[in-house]
Amino acid sequence: MNRNNELPIPSSQEAETIRRAQRGDAKAFEQLYRWHSARVFALCLRMLKNSTEAEDLAQDTFLTVFRAIRTFRGHSAFSSWLHRVTTNCVLMHLRKKALVHVSLEEVIARAEESGSMRKELGQRDPRLLGLLDRLAIEKALTQLPERLRGTFVLYDLWGCDHQEIADRLACSTGTSKSQLHKARRRLRKLLPSYQASGAVQA
């Protein structure tokens, strides 16, 4: 990542360079990268306070820009659009990071307070916390793969719907539903009383 000051951008060239990049011109995209990489890195660093993470997120941002540049319509300055893309990438990263590191005890406590435990059909289901010991739940959840655990926690404990989960975890709603099904199936094997309670449907 180039961390030097941004190169001056000739206004007469930027619009044409963007059009070329939208047509798949790799050299044009490389030019946009050279013009804007320092600004993107600086924004990532300001939000993350960590140069290594900022480096990674700046790279991720430009991958996102590469995939999405055809959606840029020029209604605002390219730099403004790029600022929004960068901010969204960093916020998504922070949400995922928070999800991984959040205390499971805290998550369960939040669900208990809000009454947000739900069945697959979207109905609230407060029975699980009363039927299963918290430590057993926590131990079982730690044995799930990260993506399955995240989907289960977001849906059954935090009360998110599948679209919200898809947005948070950068996946499709179909993937979210599939991961929730897999998480519940594994939990039934890890917690026999979970299966007996009928609190989670297959």
MODELLER restraints for C-alpha pairs under 7 A, 6 or more apart:
rsr = mdl.restraints
at = mdl.atoms
rsr.add(forms.Gaussian(group=physical.xy_distance, feature=features.Distance(at['CA:1:A'], at['CA:55:A']), mean=6.74, stdev=0.5))
rsr.add(forms.Gaussian(group=physical.xy_distance, feature=features.Distance(at['CA:2:A'], at['CA:37:A']), mean=6.46, stdev=0.5))
rsr.add(forms.Gaussian(group=physical.xy_distance, feature=features.Distance(at['CA:2:A'], at['CA:38:A']), mean=6.05, stdev=0.5))
rsr.add(forms.Gaussian(group=physical.xy_distance, feature=features.Distance(at['CA:3:A'], at['CA:38:A']), mean=5.18, stdev=0.5))
rsr.add(forms.Gaussian(group=physical.xy_distance, feature=features.Distance(at['CA:4:A'], at['CA:38:A']), mean=6.28, stdev=0.5))
rsr.add(forms.Gaussian(group=physical.xy_distance, feature=features.Distance(at['CA:5:A'], at['CA:38:A']), mean=6.20, stdev=0.5))
rsr.add(forms.Gaussian(group=physical.xy_distance, feature=features.Distance(at['CA:6:A'], at['CA:35:A']), mean=6.05, stdev=0.5))
rsr.add(forms.Gaussian(group=physical.xy_distance, feature=features.Distance(at['CA:6:A'], at['CA:36:A']), mean=6.51, stdev=0.5))
rsr.add(forms.Gaussian(group=physical.xy_distance, feature=features.Distance(at['CA:6:A'], at['CA:38:A']), mean=5.50, stdev=0.5))
rsr.add(forms.Gaussian(group=physical.xy_distance, feature=features.Distance(at['CA:6:A'], at['CA:39:A']), mean=6.74, stdev=0.5))
rsr.add(forms.Gaussian(group=physical.xy_distance, feature=features.Distance(at['CA:7:A'], at['CA:35:A']), mean=5.48, stdev=0.5))
rsr.add(forms.Gaussian(group=physical.xy_distance, feature=features.Distance(at['CA:9:A'], at['CA:35:A']), mean=6.34, stdev=0.5))
rsr.add(forms.Gaussian(group=physical.xy_distance, feature=features.Distance(at['CA:17:A'], at['CA:28:A']), mean=5.33, stdev=0.5))
rsr.add(forms.Gaussian(group=physical.xy_distance, feature=features.Distance(at['CA:20:A'], at['CA:28:A']), mean=5.92, stdev=0.5))
rsr.add(forms.Gaussian(group=physical.xy_distance, feature=features.Distance(at['CA:21:A'], at['CA:28:A']), mean=5.05, stdev=0.5))
rsr.add(forms.Gaussian(group=physical.xy_distance, feature=features.Distance(at['CA:21:A'], at['CA:29:A']), mean=5.02, stdev=0.5))
rsr.add(forms.Gaussian(group=physical.xy_distance, feature=features.Distance(at['CA:22:A'], at['CA:69:A']), mean=5.92, stdev=0.5))
rsr.add(forms.Gaussian(group=physical.xy_distance, feature=features.Distance(at['CA:22:A'], at['CA:70:A']), mean=5.06, stdev=0.5))
rsr.add(forms.Gaussian(group=physical.xy_distance, feature=features.Distance(at['CA:40:A'], at['CA:58:A']), mean=5.98, stdev=0.5))
rsr.add(forms.Gaussian(group=physical.xy_distance, feature=features.Distance(at['CA:40:A'], at['CA:86:A']), mean=6.64, stdev=0.5))
rsr.add(forms.Gaussian(group=physical.xy_distance, feature=features.Distance(at['CA:41:A'], at['CA:54:A']), mean=6.13, stdev=0.5))
rsr.add(forms.Gaussian(group=physical.xy_distance, feature=features.Distance(at['CA:41:A'], at['CA:55:A']), mean=6.48, stdev=0.5))
rsr.add(forms.Gaussian(group=physical.xy_distance, feature=features.Distance(at['CA:41:A'], at['CA:58:A']), mean=5.35, stdev=0.5))
rsr.add(forms.Gaussian(group=physical.xy_distance, feature=features.Distance(at['CA:44:A'], at['CA:54:A']), mean=4.85, stdev=0.5))
rsr.add(forms.Gaussian(group=physical.xy_distance, feature=features.Distance(at['CA:44:A'], at['CA:57:A']), mean=6.68, stdev=0.5))
rsr.add(forms.Gaussian(group=physical.xy_distance, feature=features.Distance(at['CA:44:A'], at['CA:58:A']), mean=6.49, stdev=0.5))
rsr.add(forms.Gaussian(group=physical.xy_distance, feature=features.Distance(at['CA:44:A'], at['CA:90:A']), mean=6.76, stdev=0.5))
rsr.add(forms.Gaussian(group=physical.xy_distance, feature=features.Distance(at['CA:45:A'], at['CA:51:A']), mean=5.91, stdev=0.5))
rsr.add(forms.Gaussian(group=physical.xy_distance, feature=features.Distance(at['CA:45:A'], at['CA:54:A']), mean=4.90, stdev=0.5))
rsr.add(forms.Gaussian(group=physical.xy_distance, feature=features.Distance(at['CA:48:A'], at['CA:54:A']), mean=6.39, stdev=0.5))
rsr.add(forms.Gaussian(group=physical.xy_distance, feature=features.Distance(at['CA:57:A'], at['CA:90:A']), mean=6.61, stdev=0.5))
rsr.add(forms.Gaussian(group=physical.xy_distance, feature=features.Distance(at['CA:61:A'], at['CA:85:A']), mean=6.87, stdev=0.5))
rsr.add(forms.Gaussian(group=physical.xy_distance, feature=features.Distance(at['CA:61:A'], at['CA:86:A']), mean=5.57, stdev=0.5))
rsr.add(forms.Gaussian(group=physical.xy_distance, feature=features.Distance(at['CA:61:A'], at['CA:89:A']), mean=6.17, stdev=0.5))
rsr.add(forms.Gaussian(group=physical.xy_distance, feature=features.Distance(at['CA:92:A'], at['CA:168:A']), mean=6.36, stdev=0.5))
rsr.add(forms.Gaussian(group=physical.xy_distance, feature=features.Distance(at['CA:95:A'], at['CA:168:A']), mean=6.86, stdev=0.5))
rsr.add(forms.Gaussian(group=physical.xy_distance, feature=features.Distance(at['CA:96:A'], at['CA:169:A']), mean=6.80, stdev=0.5))
rsr.add(forms.Gaussian(group=physical.xy_distance, feature=features.Distance(at['CA:99:A'], at['CA:150:A']), mean=6.70, stdev=0.5))
rsr.add(forms.Gaussian(group=physical.xy_distance, feature=features.Distance(at['CA:104:A'], at['CA:138:A']), mean=6.19, stdev=0.5))
rsr.add(forms.Gaussian(group=physical.xy_distance, feature=features.Distance(at['CA:107:A'], at['CA:157:A']), mean=6.88, stdev=0.5))
rsr.add(forms.Gaussian(group=physical.xy_distance, feature=features.Distance(at['CA:108:A'], at['CA:157:A']), mean=6.58, stdev=0.5))
rsr.add(forms.Gaussian(group=physical.xy_distance, feature=features.Distance(at['CA:111:A'], at['CA:117:A']), mean=6.23, stdev=0.5))
rsr.add(forms.Gaussian(group=physical.xy_distance, feature=features.Distance(at['CA:111:A'], at['CA:157:A']), mean=5.16, stdev=0.5))
rsr.add(forms.Gaussian(group=physical.xy_distance, feature=features.Distance(at['CA:111:A'], at['CA:158:A']), mean=6.02, stdev=0.5))
rsr.add(forms.Gaussian(group=physical.xy_distance, feature=features.Distance(at['CA:115:A'], at['CA:126:A']), mean=6.33, stdev=0.5))
rsr.add(forms.Gaussian(group=physical.xy_distance, feature=features.Distance(at['CA:116:A'], at['CA:124:A']), mean=6.16, stdev=0.5))
rsr.add(forms.Gaussian(group=physical.xy_distance, feature=features.Distance(at['CA:116:A'], at['CA:157:A']), mean=6.06, stdev=0.5))
rsr.add(forms.Gaussian(group=physical.xy_distance, feature=features.Distance(at['CA:116:A'], at['CA:158:A']), mean=6.05, stdev=0.5))
rsr.add(forms.Gaussian(group=physical.xy_distance, feature=features.Distance(at['CA:116:A'], at['CA:159:A']), mean=5.10, stdev=0.5))
rsr.add(forms.Gaussian(group=physical.xy_distance, feature=features.Distance(at['CA:117:A'], at['CA:124:A']), mean=5.37, stdev=0.5))
rsr.add(forms.Gaussian(group=physical.xy_distance, feature=features.Distance(at['CA:117:A'], at['CA:125:A']), mean=4.98, stdev=0.5))
rsr.add(forms.Gaussian(group=physical.xy_distance, feature=features.Distance(at['CA:117:A'], at['CA:126:A']), mean=5.59, stdev=0.5))
rsr.add(forms.Gaussian(group=physical.xy_distance, feature=features.Distance(at['CA:117:A'], at['CA:156:A']), mean=5.04, stdev=0.5))
rsr.add(forms.Gaussian(group=physical.xy_distance, feature=features.Distance(at['CA:117:A'], at['CA:157:A']), mean=5.13, stdev=0.5))
rsr.add(forms.Gaussian(group=physical.xy_distance, feature=features.Distance(at['CA:117:A'], at['CA:159:A']), mean=6.42, stdev=0.5))
rsr.add(forms.Gaussian(group=physical.xy_distance, feature=features.Distance(at['CA:118:A'], at['CA:124:A']), mean=4.00, stdev=0.5))
rsr.add(forms.Gaussian(group=physical.xy_distance, feature=features.Distance(at['CA:118:A'], at['CA:125:A']), mean=4.60, stdev=0.5))
rsr.add(forms.Gaussian(group=physical.xy_distance, feature=features.Distance(at['CA:118:A'], at['CA:156:A']), mean=5.29, stdev=0.5))
rsr.add(forms.Gaussian(group=physical.xy_distance, feature=features.Distance(at['CA:118:A'], at['CA:159:A']), mean=6.72, stdev=0.5))
rsr.add(forms.Gaussian(group=physical.xy_distance, feature=features.Distance(at['CA:119:A'], at['CA:125:A']), mean=5.88, stdev=0.5))
rsr.add(forms.Gaussian(group=physical.xy_distance, feature=features.Distance(at['CA:119:A'], at['CA:200:A']), mean=6.18, stdev=0.5))
rsr.add(forms.Gaussian(group=physical.xy_distance, feature=features.Distance(at['CA:120:A'], at['CA:201:A']), mean=6.74, stdev=0.5))
rsr.add(forms.Gaussian(group=physical.xy_distance, feature=features.Distance(at['CA:127:A'], at['CA:199:A']), mean=6.91, stdev=0.5))
rsr.add(forms.Gaussian(group=physical.xy_distance, feature=features.Distance(at['CA:128:A'], at['CA:199:A']), mean=6.28, stdev=0.5))
rsr.add(forms.Gaussian(group=physical.xy_distance, feature=features.Distance(at['CA:140:A'], at['CA:187:A']), mean=6.61, stdev=0.5))
rsr.add(forms.Gaussian(group=physical.xy_distance, feature=features.Distance(at['CA:140:A'], at['CA:190:A']), mean=6.18, stdev=0.5))
rsr.add(forms.Gaussian(group=physical.xy_distance, feature=features.Distance(at['CA:141:A'], at['CA:149:A']), mean=6.17, stdev=0.5))
rsr.add(forms.Gaussian(group=physical.xy_distance, feature=features.Distance(at['CA:148:A'], at['CA:179:A']), mean=5.34, stdev=0.5))
rsr.add(forms.Gaussian(group=physical.xy_distance, feature=features.Distance(at['CA:148:A'], at['CA:180:A']), mean=6.47, stdev=0.5))
rsr.add(forms.Gaussian(group=physical.xy_distance, feature=features.Distance(at['CA:148:A'], at['CA:183:A']), mean=5.21, stdev=0.5))
rsr.add(forms.Gaussian(group=physical.xy_distance, feature=features.Distance(at['CA:149:A'], at['CA:183:A']), mean=6.67, stdev=0.5))
rsr.add(forms.Gaussian(group=physical.xy_distance, feature=features.Distance(at['CA:151:A'], at['CA:165:A']), mean=6.77, stdev=0.5))
rsr.add(forms.Gaussian(group=physical.xy_distance, feature=features.Distance(at['CA:151:A'], at['CA:176:A']), mean=6.50, stdev=0.5))
rsr.add(forms.Gaussian(group=physical.xy_distance, feature=features.Distance(at['CA:151:A'], at['CA:179:A']), mean=6.48, stdev=0.5))
rsr.add(forms.Gaussian(group=physical.xy_distance, feature=features.Distance(at['CA:151:A'], at['CA:180:A']), mean=5.80, stdev=0.5))
rsr.add(forms.Gaussian(group=physical.xy_distance, feature=features.Distance(at['CA:152:A'], at['CA:180:A']), mean=5.54, stdev=0.5))
rsr.add(forms.Gaussian(group=physical.xy_distance, feature=features.Distance(at['CA:152:A'], at['CA:183:A']), mean=6.34, stdev=0.5))
rsr.add(forms.Gaussian(group=physical.xy_distance, feature=features.Distance(at['CA:154:A'], at['CA:160:A']), mean=5.48, stdev=0.5))
rsr.add(forms.Gaussian(group=physical.xy_distance, feature=features.Distance(at['CA:154:A'], at['CA:165:A']), mean=6.72, stdev=0.5))
rsr.add(forms.Gaussian(group=physical.xy_distance, feature=features.Distance(at['CA:155:A'], at['CA:161:A']), mean=6.17, stdev=0.5))
rsr.add(forms.Gaussian(group=physical.xy_distance, feature=features.Distance(at['CA:162:A'], at['CA:173:A']), mean=5.38, stdev=0.5))
rsr.add(forms.Gaussian(group=physical.xy_distance, feature=features.Distance(at['CA:162:A'], at['CA:176:A']), mean=6.00, stdev=0.5))
rsr.add(forms.Gaussian(group=physical.xy_distance, feature=features.Distance(at['CA:162:A'], at['CA:177:A']), mean=6.79, stdev=0.5))
rsr.add(forms.Gaussian(group=physical.xy_distance, feature=features.Distance(at['CA:163:A'], at['CA:173:A']), mean=5.63, stdev=0.5))
rsr.add(forms.Gaussian(group=physical.xy_distance, feature=features.Distance(at['CA:165:A'], at['CA:176:A']), mean=6.64, stdev=0.5))
rsr.add(forms.Gaussian(group=physical.xy_distance, feature=features.Distance(at['CA:166:A'], at['CA:172:A']), mean=5.23, stdev=0.5))
rsr.add(forms.Gaussian(group=physical.xy_distance, feature=features.Distance(at['CA:166:A'], at['CA:173:A']), mean=5.37, stdev=0.5))
rsr.add(forms.Gaussian(group=physical.xy_distance, feature=features.Distance(at['CA:166:A'], at['CA:176:A']), mean=6.20, stdev=0.5))
rsr.add(forms.Gaussian(group=physical.xy_distance, feature=features.Distance(at['CA:181:A'], at['CA:202:A']), mean=6.45, stdev=0.5))
rsr.add(forms.Gaussian(group=physical.xy_distance, feature=features.Distance(at['CA:184:A'], at['CA:200:A']), mean=6.81, stdev=0.5))
rsr.add(forms.Gaussian(group=physical.xy_distance, feature=features.Distance(at['CA:185:A'], at['CA:202:A']), mean=6.74, stdev=0.5))
rsr.add(forms.Gaussian(group=physical.xy_distance, feature=features.Distance(at['CA:188:A'], at['CA:194:A']), mean=5.53, stdev=0.5))
rsr.add(forms.Gaussian(group=physical.xy_distance, feature=features.Distance(at['CA:188:A'], at['CA:195:A']), mean=4.99, stdev=0.5))
